Amino acid sequence: MKILINQTPHELPNGATVADAITTVAARPPFAVAVNTVFVPNTRYAEHMLLADDRVEIISPVTGG
């Protein structure tokens, strides 16, 4: 199925989870994840199923001033 991860198209197998999306882009902590603009707690990454055309945002904190 096709999904967007940080606005870039990716192909993931049916039944993929947020954890699979994180692995696909090799995200390194710390980060937060939203699916279709809804925050997903890190305790649910492995169980939150993705659907075709979902928009996943993996957001890293920005430091500085």
N, C-alpha and C positions, 0 to 999 in steps of 0.2 A: 504494500500500500504506500501511497505517497503522502508524506507529511512535510511540513516546513519546520526546520530547526534554526532558530535565529535568522529567519527569512531566507534560508537556503533550502531548496528542495532535497529531500532524501527519500530513499526507498527502504522501507522496513517490512519485515514479514507480518502477515496478519497475526494478531495476538500480541504484538510488541507492546512493551510497557515504557513508562518514563525512564526507568533504569536502562532499557535498551537504547533509547534516544541519547541518554547521557554517554553511554559507552560509544555510540556511533561517532560522536564528535570529540571523544576523549577529554571531556570537561574535567577540570581539576578543582577541588574545593578551595576556597569557599565559593558557593554559588546558591542561587535560589532558582526554582523552576515554576513556570506558569504554563498551563495548557489552555489555549483559547482565552487568555487574560485572567484565568483563575489560578491562584497560588496552589501549588501541590506541596504538602509537607514532606520533608525528606523521609519520614517513616512510611510514606505511601508510594515511593518511587517504584518499588518492585511489584506493586499490585495495581497501580493506576494504568489501566489499559488505554491504548491510543486507538483512534479511529482514523480512517482515511481522511485526508485534508485537514487534520488537526494542525494547529499552530503552536509549536513548543518554543518557549523563550527560556534560555539558560542565561541567567544574569549574574555577573560577578560584581562584587562591591568595588567601588572606585574610591581611592584615597587621594589625599592631597588637598590643596586649597587654592 
